Amino acid sequence: MDPRWLLIGWGVFALAFDFMAAYGVYTDQAGKMVLLLAGAVSLLFIYLLVIYHVDGITFKNTLVDERLSTVSAKAQQNSFWFLFLSIWGLAILLNIHRLAPLLHMEILLPLLGTGGILIQMLSFLWYKYHI
Amino acid sequence: MASKVNNKLRLLRRLRDLTQEELGEALGVTRHTILALENRKYEPSIALALRIAKFFETPVEDIFWLEEERQGEV
């Protein structure tokens, strides 16, 4: 089967989800899950379009490509170091200064987690496409 | 960092009049991996090197070699 059908199929799927979400917003009945799913499905479709544009028909090999597992491991390593250093840094800062903003752990820790994920994603893209 | 393993993948591909995309398709990797191999930014696994050798019907050591062994070639 031509892998481009995956792209077309996912595009139709994303469109259907977006239509459902838009209709839900219009009628004021949209649940948060529908909006989240529509966003996630659309983001994945955009990512598929980008890798199809870059890799052509070989985008279908993305999940089995041996180089990408190496790239992914490197990106995870960067993310790990970011989390390791930032959590230790935070602990040391708390011990030394006890600044008021540092006491809001319920915001700081999710922010660090989000930073870790972003670093993982950006590192992956950098190692993958910077040739 | 550039790889220490040199190769003549680009030459072989051009001799067969293939695009990077077509070669990637034949070897089961993405076009970017072919690009990385040709630019010596990535050293393939033994399995991929053997698949490349089989595809071009050429001994693997004729396609890949250590840089210090044959400096100035290709």
N, CA and C atoms of all chains as a GROMACS GRO file, in nm:
protein
  615
    1MET      N    1   0.084  -0.120   0.000
    1MET     CA    2   0.000   0.000   0.000
    1MET      C    3   0.087   0.125   0.000
    2ASP      N    4   0.050   0.220  -0.079
    2ASP     CA    5   0.124   0.346  -0.085
    2ASP      C    6   0.113   0.418   0.049
    3PRO      N    7   0.230   0.449   0.113
    3PRO     CA    8   0.224   0.514   0.246
    3PRO      C    9   0.157   0.651   0.244
    4ARG      N   10   0.140   0.708   0.124
    4ARG     CA   11   0.074   0.839   0.118
    4ARG      C   12  -0.073   0.829   0.161
    5TRP      N   13  -0.126   0.706   0.152
    5TRP     CA   14  -0.264   0.686   0.199
    5TRP      C   15  -0.275   0.710   0.349
    6LEU      N   16  -0.165   0.681   0.420
    6LEU     CA   17  -0.162   0.706   0.564
    6LEU      C   18  -0.181   0.856   0.591
    7LEU      N   19  -0.110   0.933   0.509
    7LEU     CA   20  -0.117   1.079   0.521
    7LEU      C   21  -0.259   1.129   0.492
    8ILE      N   22  -0.315   1.079   0.382
    8ILE     CA   23  -0.450   1.122   0.343
    8ILE      C   24  -0.551   1.078   0.449
    9GLY      N   25  -0.538   0.951   0.492
    9GLY     CA   26  -0.630   0.897   0.592
    9GLY      C   27  -0.625   0.976   0.722
   10TRP      N   28  -0.501   1.006   0.764
   10TRP     CA   29  -0.485   1.081   0.890
   10TRP      C   30  -0.539   1.224   0.873
   11GLY      N   31  -0.521   1.280   0.754
   11GLY     CA   32  -0.572   1.414   0.725
   11GLY      C   33  -0.724   1.419   0.738
   12VAL      N   34  -0.791   1.318   0.682
   12VAL     CA   35  -0.938   1.311   0.689
   12VAL      C   36  -0.981   1.294   0.836
   13PHE      N   37  -0.908   1.208   0.907
   13PHE     CA   38  -0.935   1.182   1.049
   13PHE      C   39  -0.922   1.313   1.129
   14ALA      N   40  -0.814   1.387   1.103
   14ALA     CA   41  -0.788   1.513   1.175
   14ALA      C   42  -0.898   1.614   1.142
   15LEU      N   43  -0.936   1.618   1.014
   15LEU     CA   44  -1.041   1.712   0.971
   15LEU      C   45  -1.173   1.681   1.042
   16ALA      N   46  -1.204   1.550   1.053
   16ALA     CA   47  -1.328   1.509   1.119
   16ALA      C   48  -1.325   1.551   1.266
   17PHE      N   49  -1.211   1.531   1.330
   17PHE     CA   50  -1.197   1.569   1.472
   17PHE      C   51  -1.210   1.720   1.489
   18ASP      N   52  -1.144   1.794   1.398
   18ASP     CA   53  -1.149   1.941   1.406
   18ASP      C   54  -1.292   1.990   1.384
   19PHE      N   55  -1.361   1.924   1.289
   19PHE     CA   56  -1.499   1.962   1.261
   19PHE      C   57  -1.587   1.939   1.385
   20MET      N   58  -1.566   1.822   1.448
   20MET     CA   59  -1.641   1.789   1.570
   20MET      C   60  -1.615   1.893   1.680
   21ALA      N   61  -1.487   1.928   1.696
   21ALA     CA   62  -1.450   2.024   1.800
   21ALA      C   63  -1.511   2.161   1.770
   22ALA      N   64  -1.503   2.202   1.642
   22ALA     CA   65  -1.556   2.333   1.602
   22ALA      C   66  -1.708   2.336   1.625
   23TYR      N   67  -1.773   2.226   1.588
   23TYR     CA   68  -1.919   2.218   1.607
   23TYR      C   69  -1.952   2.226   1.756
   24GLY      N   70  -1.872   2.157   1.838
   24GLY     CA   71  -1.891   2.159   1.983
   24GLY      C   72  -1.875   2.299   2.040
   25VAL      N   73  -1.773   2.371   1.991
   25VAL     CA   74  -1.751   2.508   2.038
   25VAL      C   75  -1.868   2.596   1.995
   26TYR      N   76  -1.913   2.577   1.868
   26TYR     CA   77  -2.022   2.657   1.813
   26TYR      C   78  -2.152   2.638   1.892
   27THR      N   79  -2.178   2.512   1.929
   27THR     CA   80  -2.302   2.483   2.003
   27THR      C   81  -2.282   2.491   2.155
   28ASP      N   82  -2.157   2.529   2.194
   28ASP     CA   83  -2.125   2.544   2.336
   28ASP      C   84  -2.133   2.411   2.412
   29GLN      N   85  -2.105   2.301   2.342
   29GLN     CA   86  -2.112   2.170   2.408
   29GLN      C   87  -1.978   2.096   2.403
   30ALA      N   88  -1.872   2.167   2.363
   30ALA     CA   89  -1.743   2.099   2.346
   30ALA      C   90  -1.682   2.066   2.481
   31GLY      N   91  -1.651   1.936   2.500
   31GLY     CA   92  -1.580   1.897   2.622
   31GLY      C   93  -1.432   1.924   2.602
   32LYS      N   94  -1.358   1.927   2.713
   32LYS     CA   95  -1.215   1.954   2.703
   32LYS      C   96  -1.142   1.844   2.627
   33MET      N   97  -1.190   1.719   2.646
   33MET     CA   98  -1.122   1.606   2.582
   33MET      C   99  -1.129   1.615   2.431
   34VAL      N  100  -1.245   1.657   2.378
   34VAL     CA  101  -1.262   1.667   2.233
   34VAL      C  102  -1.165   1.771   2.177
   35LEU      N  103  -1.154   1.882   2.248
   35LEU     CA  104  -1.063   1.988   2.203
   35LEU      C  105  -0.917   1.941   2.209
   36LEU      N  106  -0.883   1.872   2.318
   36LEU     CA  107  -0.747   1.821   2.332
   36LEU      C  108  -0.713   1.720   2.223
   37LEU      N  109  -0.809   1.627   2.200
   37LEU     CA  110  -0.786   1.524   2.097
   37LEU      C  111  -0.774   1.587   1.958
   38ALA      N  112  -0.861   1.684   1.930
   38ALA     CA  113  -0.856   1.751   1.800
   38ALA      C  114  -0.721   1.819   1.782
   39GLY      N  115  -0.671   1.883   1.888
   39GLY     CA  116  -0.541   1.949   1.882
   39GLY      C  117  -0.430   1.847   1.859
   40ALA      N  118  -0.434   1.736   1.935
   40ALA     CA  119  -0.328   1.635   1.925
   40ALA      C  120  -0.328   1.570   1.787
   41VAL      N  121  -0.447   1.535   1.737
   41VAL     CA  122  -0.458   1.469   1.606
   41VAL      C  123  -0.409   1.564   1.495
   42SER      N  124  -0.442   1.693   1.509
   42SER     CA  125  -0.399   1.791   1.408
   42SER      C  126  -0.248   1.812   1.414
   43LEU      N  127  -0.192   1.817   1.536
   43LEU     CA  128  -0.047   1.833   1.549
   43LEU      C  129   0.028   1.717   1.485
   44LEU      N  130  -0.023   1.596   1.508
   44LEU     CA  131   0.041   1.478   1.450
   44LEU      C  132   0.032   1.482   1.297
   45PHE      N  133  -0.081   1.533   1.246
   45PHE     CA  134  -0.097   1.545   1.101
   45PHE      C  135   0.005   1.644   1.045
   46ILE      N  136   0.025   1.755   1.116
   46ILE     CA  137   0.123   1.855   1.071
   46ILE      C  138   0.264   1.793   1.072
   47TYR      N  139   0.293   1.716   1.178
   47TYR     CA  140   0.424   1.651   1.187
   47TYR      C  141   0.443   1.552   1.070
   48LEU      N  142   0.338   1.476   1.039
   48LEU     CA  143   0.346   1.382   0.926
   48LEU      C  144   0.371   1.456   0.796
   49LEU      N  145   0.304   1.571   0.779
   49LEU     CA  146   0.324   1.652   0.658
   49LEU      C  147   0.468   1.700   0.648
   50VAL      N  148   0.522   1.744   0.763
   50VAL     CA  149   0.660   1.794   0.764
   50VAL      C  150   0.758   1.682   0.727
   51ILE      N  151   0.743   1.565   0.791
   51ILE     CA  152   0.841   1.459   0.760
   51ILE      C  153   0.820   1.405   0.618
   52TYR      N  154   0.698   1.414   0.566
   52TYR     CA  155   0.677   1.373   0.427
   52TYR      C  156   0.747   1.472   0.334
   53HIS      N  157   0.739   1.600   0.369
   53HIS     CA  158   0.803   1.703   0.288
   53HIS      C  159   0.956   1.683   0.289
   54VAL      N  160   1.011   1.646   0.406
   54VAL     CA  161   1.156   1.635   0.421
   54VAL      C  162   1.209   1.501   0.366
   55ASP      N  163   1.143   1.393   0.401
   55ASP     CA  164   1.196   1.260   0.367
   55ASP      C  165   1.128   1.195   0.248
   56GLY      N  166   1.026   1.259   0.194
   56GLY     CA  167   0.956   1.199   0.080
   56GLY      C  168   0.887   1.070   0.122
   57ILE      N  169   0.882   0.976   0.029
   57ILE     CA  170   0.810   0.851   0.053
   57ILE      C  171   0.874   0.769   0.166
   58THR      N  172   1.003   0.796   0.195
   58THR     CA  173   1.072   0.719   0.300
   58THR      C  174   1.029   0.762   0.441
   59PHE      N  175   0.935   0.856   0.450
   59PHE     CA  176   0.886   0.896   0.584
   59PHE      C  177   0.824   0.777   0.656
   60LYS      N  178   0.780   0.678   0.578
   60LYS     CA  179   0.718   0.559   0.639
   60LYS      C  180   0.820   0.476   0.719
   61ASN      N  181   0.951   0.499   0.693
   61ASN     CA  182   1.055   0.425   0.766
   61ASN      C  183   1.097   0.494   0.895
   62THR      N  184   1.032   0.606   0.926
   62THR     CA  185   1.073   0.685   1.042
   62THR      C  186   1.081   0.601   1.170
   63LEU      N  187   0.983   0.516   1.193
   63LEU     CA  188   0.981   0.441   1.320
   63LEU      C  189   1.083   0.328   1.324
   64VAL      N  190   1.131   0.282   1.208
   64VAL     CA  191   1.225   0.170   1.208
   64VAL      C  192   1.367   0.212   1.170
   65ASP      N  193   1.385   0.340   1.142
   65ASP     CA  194   1.516   0.390   1.100
   65ASP      C  195   1.615   0.381   1.216
   66GLU      N  196   1.728   0.311   1.194
   66GLU     CA  197   1.823   0.291   1.304
   66GLU      C  198   1.886   0.421   1.351
   67ARG      N  199   1.907   0.516   1.259
   67ARG     CA  200   1.970   0.642   1.299
   67ARG      C  201   1.880   0.719   1.395
   68LEU      N  202   1.750   0.708   1.375
   68LEU     CA  203   1.659   0.785   1.459
   68LEU      C  204   1.655   0.734   1.603
   69SER      N  205   1.684   0.604   1.623
   69SER     CA  206   1.689   0.556   1.762
   69SER      C  207   1.813   0.612   1.832
   70THR      N  208   1.923   0.629   1.756
   70THR     CA  209   2.044   0.691   1.812
   70THR      C  210   2.016   0.837   1.847
   71VAL      N  211   1.949   0.905   1.753
   71VAL     CA  212   1.914   1.046   1.772
   71VAL      C  213   1.824   1.061   1.894
   72SER      N  214   1.727   0.972   1.907
   72SER     CA  215   1.634   0.976   2.018
   72SER      C  216   1.706   0.956   2.152
   73ALA      N  217   1.802   0.862   2.153
   73ALA     CA  218   1.878   0.836   2.276
   73ALA      C  219   1.957   0.960   2.318
   74LYS      N  220   2.018   1.029   2.218
   74LYS     CA  221   2.096   1.150   2.248
   74LYS      C  222   2.004   1.259   2.304
   75ALA      N  223   1.886   1.272   2.244
   75ALA     CA  224   1.792   1.375   2.288
   75ALA      C  225   1.746   1.347   2.431
   76GLN      N  226   1.723   1.220   2.463
   76GLN     CA  227   1.680   1.184   2.599
   76GLN      C  228   1.790   1.214   2.699
   77GLN      N  229   1.915   1.192   2.655
   77GLN     CA  230   2.029   1.220   2.742
   77GLN      C  231   2.033   1.370   2.777
   78ASN      N  232   2.013   1.455   2.676
   78ASN     CA  233   2.011   1.600   2.701
   78ASN      C  234   1.902   1.637   2.799
   79SER      N  235   1.784   1.577   2.780
   79SER     CA  236   1.670   1.606   2.865
   79SER      C  237   1.699   1.560   3.009
   80PHE      N  238   1.761   1.444   3.022
   80PHE     CA  239   1.795   1.392   3.154
   80PHE      C  240   1.890   1.488   3.226
   81TRP      N  241   1.994   1.534   3.155
   81TRP     CA  242   2.092   1.625   3.217
   81TRP      C  243   2.026   1.755   3.259
   82PHE      N  244   1.933   1.804   3.175
   82PHE     CA  245   1.861   1.927   3.210
   82PHE      C  246   1.785   1.907   3.341
   83LEU      N  247   1.712   1.795   3.351
   83LEU     CA  248   1.633   1.770   3.472
   83LEU      C  249   1.722   1.749   3.594
   84PHE      N  250   1.827   1.673   3.576
   84PHE     CA  251   1.920   1.644   3.686
   84PHE      C  252   1.981   1.774   3.740
   85LEU      N  253   2.035   1.855   3.650
   85LEU     CA  254   2.101   1.978   3.693
   85LEU      C  255   2.002   2.080   3.748
   86SER      N  256   1.885   2.092   3.683
   86SER     CA  257   1.792   2.195   3.728
   86SER      C  258   1.732   2.158   3.865
   87ILE      N  259   1.707   2.031   3.889
   87ILE     CA  260   1.649   1.992   4.019
   87ILE      C  261   1.753   2.010   4.130
   88TRP      N  262   1.877   1.975   4.101
   88TRP     CA  263   1.982   1.999   4.200
   88TRP      C  264   2.002   2.148   4.222
   89GLY      N  265   1.998   2.225   4.113
   89GLY     CA  266   2.014   2.371   4.122
   89GLY      C  267   1.904   2.431   4.207
   90LEU      N  268   1.783   2.382   4.184
   90LEU     CA  269   1.668   2.430   4.260
   90LEU      C  270   1.684   2.399   4.409
   91ALA      N  271   1.728   2.277   4.438
   91ALA     CA  272   1.747   2.237   4.578
   91ALA      C  273   1.853   2.324   4.645
   92ILE      N  274   1.961   2.351   4.573
   92ILE     CA  275   2.069   2.432   4.631
   92ILE      C  276   2.020   2.576   4.652
   93LEU      N  277   1.949   2.630   4.551
   93LEU     CA  278   1.896   2.767   4.564
   93LEU      C  279   1.802   2.779   4.683
   94LEU      N  280   1.720   2.678   4.700
   94LEU     CA  281   1.624   2.679   4.811
   94LEU      C  282   1.696   2.680   4.945
   95ASN      N  283   1.805   2.606   4.951
   95ASN     CA  284   1.881   2.598   5.076
   95ASN      C  285   1.953   2.727   5.107
   96ILE      N  286   2.001   2.793   4.999
   96ILE     CA  287   2.081   2.913   5.022
   96ILE      C  288   1.994   3.036   5.039
   97HIS      N  289   1.898   3.056   4.946
   97HIS     CA  290   1.827   3.185   4.945
   97HIS      C  291   1.686   3.181   5.005
   98ARG      N  292   1.616   3.074   4.983
   98ARG     CA  293   1.476   3.065   5.027
   98ARG      C  294   1.392   3.180   4.968
   99LEU      N  295   1.416   3.209   4.839
   99LEU     CA  296   1.339   3.316   4.774
   99LEU      C  297   1.193   3.273   4.763
  100ALA      N  298   1.104   3.370   4.776
  100ALA     CA  299   0.961   3.337   4.778
  100ALA      C  300   0.914   3.261   4.652
  101PRO      N  301   0.954   3.303   4.529
  101PRO     CA  302   0.906   3.232   4.411
  101PRO      C  303   0.952   3.085   4.408
  102LEU      N  304   1.065   3.059   4.472
  102LEU     CA  305   1.116   2.922   4.473
  102LEU      C  306   1.030   2.828   4.558
  103LEU      N  307   0.948   2.885   4.644
  103LEU     CA  308   0.866   2.801   4.731
  103LEU      C  309   0.742   2.748   4.660
  104HIS      N  310   0.713   2.800   4.541
  104HIS     CA  311   0.594   2.753   4.466
  104HIS      C  312   0.629   2.628   4.384
  105MET      N  313   0.651   2.519   4.455
  105MET     CA  314   0.693   2.395   4.390
  105MET      C  315   0.587   2.342   4.294
  106GLU      N  316   0.458   2.370   4.323
  106GLU     CA  317   0.352   2.315   4.238
  106GLU      C  318   0.358   2.375   4.098
  107ILE      N  319   0.426   2.489   4.083
  107ILE     CA  320   0.443   2.547   3.949
  107ILE      C  321   0.582   2.514   3.896
  108LEU      N  322   0.682   2.522   3.982
  108LEU     CA  323   0.820   2.502   3.938
  108LEU      C  324   0.846   2.362   3.884
  109LEU      N  325   0.796   2.261   3.954
  109LEU     CA  326   0.825   2.124   3.910
  109LEU      C  327   0.760   2.091   3.775
  110PRO      N  328   0.628   2.124   3.754
  110PRO     CA  329   0.573   2.102   3.620
  110PRO      C  330   0.646   2.181   3.512
  111LEU      N  331   0.693   2.302   3.548
  111LEU     CA  332   0.768   2.383   3.450
  111LEU      C  333   0.897   2.312   3.410
  112LEU      N  334   0.964   2.255   3.510
  112LEU     CA  335   1.088   2.181   3.480
  112LEU      C  336   1.058   2.060   3.392
  113GLY      N  337   0.949   1.991   3.424
  113GLY     CA  338   0.909   1.874   3.344
  113GLY      C  339   0.881   1.914   3.200
  114THR      N  340   0.808   2.025   3.183
  114THR     CA  341   0.777   2.074   3.048
  114THR      C  342   0.905   2.114   2.976
  115GLY      N  343   0.995   2.179   3.050
  115GLY     CA  344   1.125   2.217   2.992
  115GLY      C  345   1.200   2.093   2.944
  116GLY      N  346   1.197   1.988   3.024
  116GLY     CA  347   1.264   1.863   2.988
  116GLY      C  348   1.209   1.805   2.859
  117ILE      N  349   1.076   1.804   2.848
  117ILE     CA  350   1.013   1.751   2.726
  117ILE      C  351   1.048   1.836   2.605
  118LEU      N  352   1.045   1.970   2.625
  118LEU     CA  353   1.078   2.060   2.513
  118LEU      C  354   1.222   2.039   2.468
  119ILE      N  355   1.313   2.024   2.565
  119ILE     CA  356   1.454   2.003   2.530
  119ILE      C  357   1.469   1.871   2.455
  120GLN      N  358   1.394   1.769   2.499
  120GLN     CA  359   1.400   1.640   2.431
  120GLN      C  360   1.354   1.655   2.286
  121MET      N  361   1.241   1.724   2.265
  121MET     CA  362   1.186   1.740   2.130
  121MET      C  363   1.278   1.823   2.041
  122LEU      N  364   1.327   1.935   2.096
  122LEU     CA  365   1.412   2.022   2.014
  122LEU      C  366   1.546   1.955   1.982
  123SER      N  367   1.601   1.881   2.082
  123SER     CA  368   1.727   1.810   2.056
  123SER      C  369   1.706   1.706   1.947
  124PHE      N  370   1.592   1.636   1.954
  124PHE     CA  371   1.562   1.533   1.854
  124PHE      C  372   1.560   1.594   1.714
  125LEU      N  373   1.489   1.707   1.702
  125LEU     CA  374   1.479   1.772   1.571
  125LEU      C  375   1.616   1.822   1.525
  126TRP      N  376   1.694   1.876   1.618
  126TRP     CA  377   1.827   1.928   1.584
  126TRP      C  378   1.917   1.815   1.532
  127TYR      N  379   1.925   1.708   1.610
  127TYR     CA  380   2.014   1.597   1.569
  127TYR      C  381   1.963   1.531   1.440
  128LYS      N  382   1.830   1.528   1.425
  128LYS     CA  383   1.775   1.461   1.306
  128LYS      C  384   1.803   1.538   1.179
  129TYR      N  385   1.783   1.670   1.184
  129TYR     CA  386   1.788   1.748   1.060
  129TYR      C  387   1.915   1.829   1.040
  130HIS      N  388   1.997   1.845   1.145
  130HIS     CA  389   2.120   1.922   1.128
  130HIS      C  390   2.230   1.831   1.076
  131ILE      N  391   2.238   1.820   0.944
  131ILE     CA  392   2.337   1.730   0.882
  131ILE      C  393   2.435   1.812   0.799
  132MET      N  394   3.009   1.600   1.474
  132MET     CA  395   3.146   1.556   1.448
  132MET      C  396   3.148   1.461   1.328
  133ALA      N  397   3.242   1.480   1.238
  133ALA     CA  398   3.248   1.395   1.119
  133ALA      C  399   3.289   1.252   1.158
  134SER      N  400   3.239   1.158   1.080
  134SER     CA  401   3.266   1.017   1.108
  134SER      C  402   3.409   0.980   1.072
  135LYS      N  403   3.464   0.877   1.136
  135LYS     CA  404   3.598   0.829   1.102
  135LYS      C  405   3.591   0.718   0.998
  136VAL      N  406   3.469   0.680   0.963
  136VAL     CA  407   3.452   0.578   0.860
  136VAL      C  408   3.413   0.648   0.730
  137ASN      N  409   3.496   0.628   0.629
  137ASN     CA  410   3.468   0.690   0.501
  137ASN      C  411   3.385   0.595   0.415
  138ASN      N  412   3.318   0.648   0.315
  138ASN     CA  413   3.240   0.559   0.227
  138ASN      C  414   3.223   0.621   0.089
  139LYS      N  415   3.187   0.537  -0.007
  139LYS     CA  416   3.162   0.590  -0.141
  139LYS      C  417   3.016   0.565  -0.181
  140LEU      N  418   2.930   0.587  -0.084
  140LEU     CA  419   2.787   0.564  -0.107
  140LEU      C  420   2.731   0.657  -0.214
  141ARG      N  421   2.772   0.784  -0.208
  141ARG     CA  422   2.719   0.882  -0.303
  141ARG      C  423   2.758   0.843  -0.446
  142LEU      N  424   2.885   0.801  -0.461
  142LEU     CA  425   2.935   0.761  -0.593
  142LEU      C  426   2.855   0.642  -0.646
  143LEU      N  427   2.839   0.540  -0.561
  143LEU     CA  428   2.765   0.420  -0.603
  143LEU      C  429   2.620   0.453  -0.638
  144ARG      N  430   2.561   0.540  -0.558
  144ARG     CA  431   2.421   0.578  -0.582
  144ARG      C  432   2.408   0.650  -0.716
  145ARG      N  433   2.503   0.740  -0.742
  145ARG     CA  434   2.496   0.816  -0.868
  145ARG      C  435   2.522   0.726  -0.988
  146LEU      N  436   2.612   0.628  -0.970
  146LEU     CA  437   2.639   0.534  -1.080
  146LEU      C  438   2.512   0.455  -1.116
  147ARG      N  439   2.430   0.428  -1.015
  147ARG     CA  440   2.304   0.356  -1.041
  147ARG      C  441   2.190   0.451  -1.079
  148ASP      N  442   2.222   0.580  -1.081
  148ASP     CA  443   2.123   0.682  -1.115
  148ASP      C  444   2.001   0.677  -1.022
  149LEU      N  445   2.031   0.668  -0.892
  149LEU     CA  446   1.924   0.662  -0.792
  149LEU      C  447   1.918   0.793  -0.716
  150THR      N  448   1.800   0.829  -0.668
  150THR     CA  449   1.790   0.944  -0.578
  150THR      C  450   1.810   0.893  -0.435
  151GLN      N  451   1.836   0.986  -0.343
  151GLN     CA  452   1.852   0.946  -0.202
  151GLN      C  453   1.723   0.881  -0.152
  152GLU      N  454   1.612   0.933  -0.200
  152GLU     CA  455   1.482   0.880  -0.158
  152GLU      C  456   1.464   0.735  -0.205
  153GLU      N  457   1.504   0.709  -0.330
  153GLU     CA  458   1.490   0.572  -0.384
  153GLU      C  459   1.581   0.475  -0.309
  154LEU      N  460   1.703   0.520  -0.278
  154LEU     CA  461   1.795   0.433  -0.204
  154LEU      C  462   1.743   0.408  -0.062
  155GLY      N  463   1.693   0.514   0.001
  155GLY     CA  464   1.636   0.499   0.136
  155GLY      C  465   1.520   0.401   0.135
  156GLU      N  466   1.438   0.412   0.033
  156GLU     CA  467   1.323   0.321   0.019
  156GLU      C  468   1.370   0.175   0.006
  157ALA      N  469   1.475   0.155  -0.074
  157ALA     CA  470   1.527   0.019  -0.096
  157ALA      C  471   1.591  -0.038   0.030
  158LEU      N  472   1.652   0.049   0.112
  158LEU     CA  473   1.725   0.001   0.230
  158LEU      C  474   1.641   0.006   0.358
  159GLY      N  475   1.522   0.063   0.349
  159GLY     CA  476   1.434   0.069   0.466
  159GLY      C  477   1.475   0.175   0.567
  160VAL      N  478   1.535   0.285   0.518
  160VAL     CA  479   1.570   0.396   0.607
  160VAL      C  480   1.514   0.525   0.546
  161THR      N  481   1.523   0.635   0.621
  161THR     CA  482   1.471   0.761   0.567
  161THR      C  483   1.576   0.827   0.476
  162ARG      N  484   1.528   0.922   0.396
  162ARG     CA  485   1.618   0.993   0.304
  162ARG      C  486   1.727   1.067   0.382
  163HIS      N  487   1.690   1.117   0.500
  163HIS     CA  488   1.788   1.191   0.580
  163HIS      C  489   1.902   1.102   0.629
  164THR      N  490   1.873   0.975   0.650
  164THR     CA  491   1.980   0.884   0.692
  164THR      C  492   2.079   0.862   0.577
  165ILE      N  493   2.028   0.853   0.454
  165ILE     CA  494   2.117   0.840   0.338
  165ILE      C  495   2.203   0.966   0.327
  166LEU      N  496   2.140   1.082   0.348
  166LEU     CA  497   2.213   1.209   0.344
  166LEU      C  498   2.322   1.211   0.450
  167ALA      N  499   2.288   1.167   0.573
  167ALA     CA  500   2.385   1.166   0.683
  167ALA      C  501   2.501   1.070   0.653
  168LEU      N  502   2.468   0.955   0.592
  168LEU     CA  503   2.574   0.859   0.557
  168LEU      C  504   2.666   0.918   0.451
  169GLU      N  505   2.607   0.979   0.349
  169GLU     CA  506   2.688   1.034   0.239
  169GLU      C  507   2.776   1.149   0.288
  170ASN      N  508   2.726   1.225   0.385
  170ASN     CA  509   2.805   1.337   0.438
  170ASN      C  510   2.894   1.293   0.554
  171ARG      N  511   2.900   1.165   0.579
  171ARG     CA  512   2.982   1.106   0.686
  171ARG      C  513   2.949   1.166   0.823
  172LYS      N  514   2.821   1.190   0.845
  172LYS     CA  515   2.776   1.238   0.975
  172LYS      C  516   2.717   1.124   1.056
  173TYR      N  517   2.713   1.008   0.997
  173TYR     CA  518   2.657   0.893   1.067
  173TYR      C  519   2.727   0.765   1.020
  174GLU      N  520   2.764   0.682   1.118
  174GLU     CA  521   2.824   0.553   1.084
  174GLU      C  522   2.716   0.447   1.096
  175PRO      N  523   2.694   0.369   0.989
  175PRO     CA  524   2.584   0.272   0.994
  175PRO      C  525   2.616   0.153   1.084
  176SER      N  526   2.510   0.086   1.127
  176SER     CA  527   2.530  -0.038   1.202
  176SER      C  528   2.584  -0.143   1.104
  177ILE      N  529   2.633  -0.254   1.159
  177ILE     CA  530   2.683  -0.361   1.072
  177ILE      C  531   2.571  -0.412   0.982
  178ALA      N  532   2.451  -0.422   1.039
  178ALA     CA  533   2.337  -0.473   0.960
  178ALA      C  534   2.308  -0.383   0.841
  179LEU      N  535   2.308  -0.252   0.864
  179LEU     CA  536   2.279  -0.160   0.753
  179LEU      C  537   2.393  -0.161   0.652
  180ALA      N  538   2.517  -0.166   0.700
  180ALA     CA  539   2.632  -0.171   0.608
  180ALA      C  540   2.623  -0.294   0.519
  181LEU      N  541   2.584  -0.407   0.579
  181LEU     CA  542   2.571  -0.530   0.500
  181LEU      C  543   2.456  -0.521   0.400
  182ARG      N  544   2.347  -0.455   0.442
  182ARG     CA  545   2.233  -0.437   0.350
  182ARG      C  546   2.274  -0.350   0.231
  183ILE      N  547   2.354  -0.248   0.260
  183ILE     CA  548   2.402  -0.159   0.153
  183ILE      C  549   2.491  -0.238   0.057
  184ALA      N  550   2.583  -0.318   0.116
  184ALA     CA  551   2.674  -0.398   0.032
  184ALA      C  552   2.596  -0.495  -0.056
  185LYS      N  553   2.494  -0.556   0.003
  185LYS     CA  554   2.412  -0.651  -0.073
  185LYS      C  555   2.337  -0.579  -0.185
  186PHE      N  556   2.285  -0.461  -0.153
  186PHE     CA  557   2.208  -0.386  -0.252
  186PHE      C  558   2.296  -0.350  -0.372
  187PHE      N  559   2.420  -0.306  -0.344
  187PHE     CA  560   2.509  -0.265  -0.454
  187PHE      C  561   2.592  -0.382  -0.508
  188GLU      N  562   2.572  -0.500  -0.452
  188GLU     CA  563   2.646  -0.622  -0.494
  188GLU      C  564   2.797  -0.594  -0.494
  189THR      N  565   2.841  -0.535  -0.385
  189THR     CA  566   2.982  -0.496  -0.371
  189THR      C  567   3.028  -0.537  -0.231
  190PRO      N  568   3.151  -0.587  -0.216
  190PRO     CA  569   3.198  -0.620  -0.080
  190PRO      C  570   3.191  -0.498   0.011
  191VAL      N  571   3.152  -0.524   0.136
  191VAL     CA  572   3.131  -0.413   0.229
  191VAL      C  573   3.256  -0.327   0.248
  192GLU      N  574   3.374  -0.391   0.243
  192GLU     CA  575   3.498  -0.314   0.265
  192GLU      C  576   3.534  -0.227   0.144
  193ASP      N  577   3.468  -0.251   0.030
  193ASP     CA  578   3.489  -0.162  -0.085
  193ASP      C  579   3.402  -0.036  -0.074
  194ILE      N  580   3.300  -0.045   0.009
  194ILE     CA  581   3.210   0.072   0.025
  194ILE      C  582   3.251   0.153   0.148
  195PHE      N  583   3.286   0.083   0.256
  195PHE     CA  584   3.324   0.152   0.381
  195PHE      C  585   3.468   0.119   0.417
  196TRP      N  586   3.540   0.217   0.464
  196TRP     CA  587   3.676   0.193   0.512
  196TRP      C  588   3.712   0.297   0.617
  197LEU      N  589   3.811   0.264   0.698
  197LEU     CA  590   3.855   0.358   0.801
  197LEU      C  591   3.934   0.470   0.734
  198GLU      N  592   3.908   0.593   0.778
  198GLU     CA  593   3.965   0.711   0.712
  198GLU      C  594   4.118   0.704   0.705
  199GLU      N  595   4.181   0.659   0.815
  199GLU     CA  596   4.328   0.661   0.817
  199GLU      C  597   4.389   0.557   0.722
  200GLU      N  598   4.308   0.459   0.679
  200GLU     CA  599   4.361   0.354   0.592
  200GLU      C  600   4.383   0.401   0.449
  201ARG      N  601   4.285   0.474   0.397
  201ARG     CA  602   4.295   0.514   0.256
  201ARG      C  603   4.271   0.663   0.242
  202GLN      N  604   4.358   0.743   0.303
  202GLN     CA  605   4.336   0.888   0.297
  202GLN      C  606   4.356   0.939   0.155
  203GLY      N  607   4.267   1.030   0.116
  203GLY     CA  608   4.279   1.090  -0.017
  203GLY      C  609   4.199   1.019  -0.124
  204GLU      N  610   4.145   0.901  -0.090
  204GLU     CA  611   4.067   0.829  -0.190
  204GLU      C  612   3.922   0.876  -0.189
  205VAL      N  613   3.860   0.878  -0.302
  205VAL     CA  614   3.721   0.919  -0.326
  205VAL      C  615   3.693   1.062  -0.282
   0.00000   0.00000   0.00000
